[in-house]
Amino acid sequence: MTVAVVLFTADLRLHDHPPLHAAVRAADEVVPLFVRDPGVHAAGFDAPNRRAFLADCLTDLDARLRHRGGRLVVRSGPAAREVRAVAAECGATEVHLAADVTSYAHRREQRLREALAADGVTLHVHDSVSTAVAPGAVTPAGSDADHYAVFTPYFRRWSQAPLREPLPPPRTVRVPETARGEALPSAKDVDGTSPGIPEGGETAGRARCARWWGSGDLSRYEERHDDLAGDATSRLSPYLHFGALSPVEAVHRARAHGGTGAEAFIRQVCWRDFHRQVLASRPETAAADYRTRNDRWRGEDDAAEDIAAWRDGRTGYPVVDAGMRQLREEGWMHNRARLLTASFLTKTLYVDWRIGARHFLDLLVDGDVANNQLNWQWVAGTGTDTRPHRVLNPVVQGKRFDPRGTYVRRWVPELADVEDRSVHEPWRLPRETRADLDYPEPLIDLADGLARFKQARGRD
């Protein structure tokens, strides 16, 4: 009997799973393995919201495997040590793993390769599991550059790249009896989670995808995805982050659907791939400026009160506060609100983008190093934005994308009774009215914040 190990990481699904597909075809028995690596905790990746969502994903993955005659084997410890031990216990001759782009993933892969080679076990690393198009598959023509630094030309080339066909889930998975594991983690045992986080797992992800697809929101995505109150986005990002859904399958389905809404959705999937190909080529950008502007950012020492007000959703700018409170409650935030809250922190308050990125990673269920860090850099003007000095005005943006204040009232109940024309500028209300709101005055005058930012960037 030949045995192969499949190490699941951020690919917690059975549909369209190249490592699992290859292992089932190559071996008589397969060990579906997930390792709870303390290195993930040390790197700060296992925030409570993601840990709870992960527990759901593992429970669901185990159930789906059992439906096919298998089971998920969970171990705790350094990944290389545990994979090597499982391979030895089961007599496995090969291990299959999905590629990833973070520095942590690269170190894990290298340690695995070295540990398994010592035992004569082959490591197979599969591309295009967490992306539609693998990092490095498309590069600028006629250039020595190893990645695209601007999204639009990348999108054009990405759209022309071959897209493999999604793989079906295996019919059966035979797991050797010698594969020993531990009890599955439970989301109920995770403390400190946001009350409104979604249920994790491939089953929940595919159900959400089917509901959104069937609701007609995909067809209207182009016109509605920035509508804060409408909440018409797919909310599939947590499932894509954990690999409970396949981006390859999502793009195929959207292309089959057709229309401007589907094209706009595909563009958002492409943004995920874009950031991954940047991080794959420049792993240091997880913490360092992609393009430095020589900023002298304010930090925790000299902007503690401003940062605390931003984190708590008490800046006095309603759309910013609504976004921050949604993040705290749901472990998720509307994409337009992410842009507004990030712009306010970095360009209006002139606070280091890394402080904001860290707070988002502490709470976001879809907290993803590539997307989170590089989106923050895009907004801060240190990343790939071709207009690095743009500043998003929260009042103008609020009136445009939440014209009746519905999103603001949903998350800032202090303003529930404020009329539409004043909900984005409550400081203009009569003083006696403001005194009854229990809502703070603006943390900073927008004009003052803009002047400070322009001076800091040498553009005054």
C-alpha positions as CSV (number, residue, x, y, z in Angstrom):
1,M,0.0,0.0,0.0
2,T,1.4,3.4,-1.0
3,V,0.7,6.3,1.3
4,A,0.8,10.1,0.7
5,V,0.3,13.0,3.2
6,V,-1.6,16.1,2.2
7,L,-0.8,19.1,4.5
8,F,-3.7,21.4,4.5
9,T,-2.9,25.1,5.3
10,A,-5.0,27.9,3.9
11,D,-6.8,25.5,1.5
12,L,-9.5,24.0,3.7
13,R,-11.8,22.5,1.1
14,L,-12.3,19.4,-1.0
15,H,-13.5,21.0,-4.2
16,D,-10.7,22.1,-6.5
17,H,-7.9,21.0,-4.3
18,P,-4.8,20.2,-6.5
19,P,-2.7,18.7,-3.6
20,L,-5.4,16.4,-2.5
21,H,-6.4,15.5,-6.1
22,A,-2.7,14.6,-6.9
23,A,-2.3,12.6,-3.7
24,V,-5.5,10.5,-4.2
25,R,-4.4,9.7,-7.7
26,A,-0.8,8.8,-6.7
27,A,-1.3,6.7,-3.6
28,D,-3.6,4.0,-2.2
29,E,-4.1,5.8,1.1
30,V,-3.9,9.5,2.0
31,V,-3.5,11.3,5.3
32,P,-5.3,14.6,5.2
33,L,-3.3,16.5,7.8
34,F,-3.6,19.9,9.5
35,V,-0.9,21.0,11.9
36,R,-1.6,23.6,14.6
37,D,1.8,25.2,14.5
38,P,2.9,27.4,17.4
39,G,4.8,29.4,14.8
40,V,1.5,30.8,13.6
41,H,0.8,32.1,17.1
42,A,4.3,33.5,17.4
43,A,3.9,35.4,14.1
44,G,0.6,36.9,15.4
45,F,-1.6,35.3,12.8
46,D,-4.1,33.4,15.1
47,A,-6.2,36.2,16.4
48,P,-9.4,35.0,18.1
49,N,-11.8,35.7,15.3
50,R,-9.7,33.8,12.8
51,R,-9.0,31.0,15.3
52,A,-12.8,30.5,15.7
53,F,-13.4,30.6,12.0
54,L,-10.5,28.1,11.5
55,A,-12.1,25.7,14.1
56,D,-15.3,25.8,12.1
57,C,-13.4,25.1,8.9
58,L,-11.6,22.1,10.4
59,T,-14.8,20.6,11.8
60,D,-16.5,21.0,8.4
61,L,-13.5,19.6,6.5
62,D,-13.4,16.6,8.8
63,A,-17.2,16.0,8.3
64,R,-16.8,16.2,4.5
65,L,-13.9,13.8,4.5
66,R,-15.8,11.3,6.7
67,H,-18.6,11.4,4.2
68,R,-16.1,10.0,1.8
69,G,-14.7,7.4,4.1
70,G,-11.8,9.5,5.4
71,R,-11.1,11.9,8.3
72,L,-9.0,14.8,9.1
73,V,-5.8,14.2,11.2
74,V,-5.0,17.2,13.5
75,R,-1.6,17.5,15.2
76,S,0.0,20.2,17.3
77,G,3.6,21.3,17.1
78,P,6.1,22.6,14.6
79,A,4.9,21.8,11.1
80,A,8.1,20.1,9.8
81,R,8.4,17.9,12.9
82,E,4.7,16.8,12.8
83,V,4.6,16.1,9.1
84,R,7.8,14.1,9.3
85,A,6.4,12.1,12.2
86,V,3.1,11.4,10.5
87,A,4.9,10.4,7.3
88,A,7.1,8.0,9.3
89,E,4.2,6.5,11.3
90,C,2.2,5.8,8.1
91,G,5.1,4.9,5.8
92,A,4.3,7.8,3.4
93,T,6.7,8.3,0.5
94,E,5.4,11.8,-0.5
95,V,3.9,14.9,0.9
96,H,1.7,17.4,-1.0
97,L,1.4,21.0,0.0
98,A,-0.1,24.2,-1.5
99,A,2.4,27.1,-2.2
100,D,2.0,30.4,-0.4
101,V,3.7,33.7,-0.6
102,T,4.4,34.9,3.0
103,S,7.8,34.7,4.6
104,Y,6.3,32.3,7.2
105,A,5.1,30.0,4.4
106,H,8.5,30.1,2.7
107,R,10.3,29.1,5.9
108,R,7.8,26.3,6.6
109,E,8.3,24.9,3.1
110,Q,12.0,25.0,3.3
111,R,12.0,23.3,6.7
112,L,9.6,20.7,5.4
113,R,11.8,20.0,2.4
114,E,14.9,19.6,4.5
115,A,13.2,17.4,7.1
116,L,11.5,15.1,4.6
117,A,14.6,14.8,2.4
118,A,16.5,13.3,5.4
119,D,13.9,10.5,5.3
120,G,13.7,10.1,1.6
121,V,10.2,11.5,1.4
122,T,9.4,13.7,-1.6
123,L,7.7,17.1,-1.1
124,H,5.3,18.2,-3.9
125,V,4.4,21.9,-3.8
126,H,1.3,22.9,-5.9
127,D,0.6,26.4,-7.3
128,S,-2.7,28.1,-7.9
129,V,-4.5,26.9,-4.9
130,S,-5.1,30.2,-3.1
131,T,-4.9,32.3,-6.3
132,A,-6.6,32.1,-9.7
133,V,-3.3,32.8,-11.4
134,A,-0.1,31.8,-9.6
135,P,2.3,34.5,-8.5
136,G,5.0,34.8,-11.2
137,A,2.8,33.3,-13.9
138,V,2.5,36.7,-15.6
139,T,5.3,39.3,-15.6
140,P,5.8,42.6,-17.5
141,A,6.7,41.9,-21.1
142,G,10.0,43.4,-22.3
143,S,11.1,44.1,-18.8
144,D,13.4,42.6,-16.2
145,A,10.8,43.1,-13.5
146,D,9.7,40.0,-11.7
147,H,6.2,41.4,-10.9
148,Y,3.7,44.0,-11.8
149,A,3.8,47.2,-9.7
150,V,0.6,48.7,-11.2
151,F,-2.8,46.9,-11.1
152,T,-4.4,47.8,-14.4
153,P,-1.7,46.3,-16.7
154,Y,-1.5,43.3,-14.4
155,F,-5.3,42.9,-14.7
156,R,-5.0,42.9,-18.5
157,R,-2.4,40.2,-18.6
158,W,-4.0,38.2,-15.8
159,S,-7.3,38.2,-17.8
160,Q,-5.5,36.6,-20.7
161,A,-3.6,34.0,-18.7
162,P,-4.8,30.4,-19.0
163,L,-7.1,29.4,-16.1
164,R,-7.1,25.7,-15.2
165,E,-10.3,23.8,-14.9
166,P,-11.6,23.3,-11.3
167,L,-11.0,19.9,-10.0
168,P,-13.9,17.8,-8.5
169,P,-13.8,16.6,-4.9
170,P,-12.5,13.1,-4.4
171,R,-15.2,10.4,-4.3
172,T,-13.4,8.4,-1.5
173,V,-10.4,9.1,0.7
174,R,-8.8,6.1,2.4
175,V,-6.9,7.0,5.5
176,P,-4.4,4.6,7.1
177,E,-5.4,3.4,10.5
178,T,-1.9,4.2,11.8
179,A,-2.5,8.0,11.3
180,R,-2.9,9.3,14.8
181,G,-4.5,12.7,15.6
182,E,-6.0,14.8,18.3
183,A,-9.4,16.2,19.0
184,L,-10.6,18.9,16.7
185,P,-10.7,22.4,18.1
186,S,-14.0,24.1,18.7
187,A,-15.0,27.6,18.0
188,K,-16.9,27.6,21.3
189,D,-13.6,27.3,23.2
190,V,-12.2,30.5,21.7
191,D,-12.4,33.6,23.9
192,G,-12.4,37.2,22.8
193,T,-14.2,36.8,19.5
194,S,-16.5,39.4,17.9
195,P,-20.2,38.5,18.4
196,G,-21.1,38.7,14.7
197,I,-18.4,36.6,13.0
198,P,-19.7,34.2,10.3
199,E,-19.7,30.4,10.4
200,G,-16.6,29.0,8.8
201,G,-16.1,26.0,6.5
202,E,-16.5,24.9,2.9
203,T,-20.2,24.0,3.4
204,A,-21.1,27.5,4.8
205,G,-18.9,29.2,2.1
206,R,-20.5,27.3,-0.8
207,A,-24.0,28.0,0.7
208,R,-23.2,31.7,1.0
209,C,-21.8,31.8,-2.5
210,A,-24.9,30.1,-3.9
211,R,-27.2,32.5,-2.1
212,W,-25.3,35.6,-3.3
213,W,-25.1,34.2,-6.8
214,G,-28.9,33.5,-6.8
215,S,-29.9,36.8,-5.3
216,G,-29.0,38.8,-8.4
217,D,-26.3,40.8,-6.5
218,L,-23.6,39.6,-8.8
219,S,-25.4,41.2,-11.8
220,R,-25.6,44.4,-9.9
221,Y,-22.2,44.2,-8.3
222,E,-20.6,47.0,-10.5
223,E,-23.2,49.5,-9.4
224,R,-23.7,48.4,-5.8
225,H,-20.4,47.2,-4.4
226,D,-19.6,50.6,-3.0
227,D,-23.0,51.1,-1.5
228,L,-22.3,51.1,2.3
229,A,-25.9,50.7,3.4
230,G,-26.9,48.2,0.7
231,D,-24.4,45.6,1.9
232,A,-24.5,44.0,-1.5
233,T,-20.9,42.7,-1.5
234,S,-20.4,38.9,-1.6
235,R,-18.8,38.6,1.9
236,L,-16.8,35.7,0.5
237,S,-13.4,37.1,1.6
238,P,-13.1,35.0,4.8
239,Y,-13.8,31.8,2.8
240,L,-11.3,32.7,0.2
241,H,-8.7,33.6,2.8
242,F,-9.0,30.2,4.5
243,G,-9.3,28.4,1.2
244,A,-12.8,27.2,1.9
245,L,-13.7,28.4,-1.5
246,S,-11.5,28.2,-4.7
247,P,-10.7,31.5,-6.5
248,V,-10.3,29.5,-9.7
249,E,-13.8,28.1,-9.4
250,A,-15.1,31.6,-8.5
251,V,-13.6,33.2,-11.6
252,H,-14.9,30.4,-13.9
253,R,-18.4,30.8,-12.5
254,A,-18.3,34.6,-12.8
255,R,-17.1,34.4,-16.4
256,A,-19.8,31.9,-17.3
257,H,-22.4,34.3,-15.8
258,G,-21.1,37.3,-17.8
259,G,-22.0,40.9,-17.6
260,T,-20.5,44.1,-16.0
261,G,-21.3,42.9,-12.5
262,A,-19.4,39.7,-13.0
263,E,-16.5,41.5,-14.5
264,A,-16.3,43.8,-11.5
265,F,-16.3,40.8,-9.2
266,I,-13.6,39.2,-11.2
267,R,-11.6,42.4,-10.9
268,Q,-11.7,42.1,-7.1
269,V,-10.5,38.5,-7.2
270,C,-7.7,39.7,-9.4
271,W,-6.7,42.3,-6.7
272,R,-6.1,39.4,-4.4
273,D,-3.8,37.8,-6.9
274,F,-2.1,41.1,-7.6
275,H,-1.2,41.6,-4.0
276,R,0.1,38.1,-3.7
277,Q,2.4,38.5,-6.7
278,V,3.8,41.7,-5.1
279,L,4.4,40.0,-1.8
280,A,5.9,36.9,-3.4
281,S,8.5,39.1,-5.0
282,R,8.9,41.6,-2.2
283,P,8.2,39.7,1.1
284,E,9.6,42.5,3.1
285,T,6.6,44.7,2.2
286,A,4.6,42.9,4.9
287,A,6.3,45.4,7.3
288,A,8.3,47.8,5.2
289,D,7.2,50.5,2.7
290,Y,7.0,49.2,-0.9
291,R,7.8,52.7,-2.1
292,T,9.0,54.9,0.7
293,R,7.8,58.5,1.0
294,N,10.2,59.2,3.8
295,D,7.3,59.7,6.2
296,R,7.8,60.6,9.8
297,W,4.6,58.9,10.9
298,R,3.1,59.5,14.3
299,G,3.1,56.4,16.5
300,E,1.7,55.0,19.7
301,D,3.9,57.3,21.8
302,D,2.8,60.7,20.3
303,A,-0.7,59.8,19.0
304,A,-2.0,57.5,21.7
305,E,-5.3,59.3,22.2
306,D,-6.0,59.7,18.5
307,I,-5.3,56.0,17.8
308,A,-7.5,54.9,20.7
309,A,-10.4,57.1,19.4
310,W,-9.9,55.6,15.9
311,R,-9.9,52.0,17.2
312,D,-13.0,52.7,19.4
313,G,-15.0,54.4,16.6
314,R,-15.1,57.7,18.5
315,T,-13.4,60.1,16.0
316,G,-16.4,62.3,15.6
317,Y,-16.6,61.4,11.8
318,P,-19.6,59.2,11.5
319,V,-18.7,57.1,8.5
320,V,-15.2,56.4,10.0
321,D,-16.7,55.4,13.3
322,A,-19.4,53.2,11.7
323,G,-16.7,51.3,9.9
324,M,-14.6,50.7,13.0
325,R,-17.6,49.6,15.0
326,Q,-18.6,47.2,12.3
327,L,-15.1,45.7,12.4
328,R,-15.3,45.2,16.1
329,E,-18.8,43.6,16.0
330,E,-18.4,41.4,12.9
331,G,-14.7,40.9,12.4
332,W,-15.4,42.2,8.9
333,M,-15.8,45.7,7.3
334,H,-17.2,46.9,4.0
335,N,-14.5,47.5,1.5
336,R,-15.4,51.2,1.0
337,A,-15.3,51.7,4.8
338,R,-11.9,50.0,4.9
339,L,-10.5,52.6,2.5
340,L,-12.1,55.5,4.5
341,T,-10.9,54.3,7.9
342,A,-7.4,53.7,6.6
343,S,-7.2,57.0,4.8
344,F,-8.4,58.8,8.0
345,L,-5.8,57.1,10.1
346,T,-2.8,57.5,7.8
347,K,-3.5,60.8,6.0
348,T,-5.8,62.8,8.3
349,L,-4.3,61.7,11.6
350,Y,-0.9,61.0,10.0
351,V,-0.4,57.7,12.0
352,D,1.9,54.9,10.8
353,W,0.0,52.5,8.5
354,R,1.5,49.5,10.4
355,I,-0.5,50.5,13.5
356,G,-3.8,50.3,11.5
357,A,-2.8,47.2,9.7
358,R,-2.0,45.5,13.0
359,H,-5.4,46.4,14.4
360,F,-7.2,45.1,11.3
361,L,-5.2,41.8,11.6
362,D,-6.3,41.6,15.2
363,L,-10.0,41.6,14.3
364,L,-10.5,40.7,10.6
365,V,-11.7,37.1,9.9
366,D,-10.3,37.6,6.4
367,G,-7.1,39.1,7.8
368,D,-4.6,38.2,5.1
369,V,-1.0,39.4,5.1
370,A,-0.8,40.1,1.4
371,N,-4.2,41.8,1.1
372,N,-4.2,43.6,4.4
373,Q,-0.7,45.0,4.4
374,L,-0.6,46.0,0.8
375,N,-4.1,47.5,0.8
376,W,-3.0,49.6,3.8
377,Q,0.1,50.6,1.9
378,W,-2.0,51.5,-1.1
379,V,-4.1,53.8,1.0
380,A,-1.1,55.2,2.9
381,G,0.6,56.1,-0.4
382,T,3.6,53.9,0.3
383,G,2.4,51.0,-1.9
384,T,1.3,50.6,-5.5
385,D,-1.2,53.4,-5.8
386,T,-0.4,55.6,-8.8
387,R,-1.9,58.6,-6.8
388,P,0.0,58.2,-3.5
389,H,-1.0,61.5,-2.1
390,R,-4.8,61.3,-2.5
391,V,-6.8,61.8,0.6
392,L,-10.3,60.5,1.0
393,N,-12.6,63.1,2.7
394,P,-14.9,61.1,5.1
395,V,-17.7,63.7,4.8
396,V,-17.7,63.7,1.0
397,Q,-17.4,60.0,0.8
398,G,-20.1,59.4,3.4
399,K,-22.6,61.6,1.5
400,R,-21.7,59.8,-1.7
401,F,-21.8,56.2,-0.6
402,D,-24.2,56.5,2.3
403,P,-26.4,59.4,1.2
404,R,-29.2,58.8,3.7
405,G,-27.0,57.8,6.6
406,T,-28.4,54.3,6.8
407,Y,-25.0,52.7,7.3
408,V,-24.0,55.3,9.9
409,R,-27.2,54.8,11.9
410,R,-26.8,51.0,11.8
411,W,-23.4,51.2,13.6
412,V,-23.6,54.6,15.4
413,P,-26.9,54.5,17.2
414,E,-26.1,57.8,18.9
415,L,-27.0,59.4,15.6
416,A,-30.2,57.4,15.0
417,D,-32.5,60.4,15.2
418,V,-30.3,62.8,13.3
419,E,-31.8,63.9,10.0
420,D,-30.2,62.8,6.7
421,R,-28.7,66.2,5.8
422,S,-26.8,66.4,9.1
423,V,-25.9,62.7,9.8
424,H,-22.5,63.0,8.2
425,E,-21.8,66.4,9.9
426,P,-23.4,66.3,13.3
427,W,-21.0,69.0,14.6
428,R,-23.1,71.5,12.5
429,L,-26.2,70.8,14.7
430,P,-27.2,73.3,17.3
431,R,-25.2,73.0,20.5
432,E,-28.1,71.9,22.7
433,T,-28.9,69.1,20.2
434,R,-25.3,67.9,20.1
435,A,-25.2,67.8,23.9
436,D,-27.9,65.2,23.9
437,L,-26.2,62.9,21.4
438,D,-23.4,61.4,23.5
439,Y,-21.3,61.6,20.3
440,P,-17.8,63.2,20.3
441,E,-16.8,66.4,18.5
442,P,-14.5,65.8,15.5
443,L,-11.0,64.6,16.6
444,I,-9.4,67.0,14.1
445,D,-10.4,69.5,11.6
446,L,-10.1,67.9,8.2
447,A,-8.4,71.0,6.7
448,D,-5.8,70.8,9.5
449,G,-5.2,67.2,8.9
450,L,-4.8,67.7,5.2
451,A,-2.4,70.6,5.7
452,R,-0.2,68.5,8.0
453,F,-0.2,65.6,5.5
454,K,0.7,67.9,2.6
455,Q,3.5,69.5,4.6
456,A,4.8,66.1,5.7
457,R,4.9,64.9,2.1
458,G,6.4,68.2,0.9
459,R,3.4,69.2,-1.2
460,D,2.2,72.3,0.5
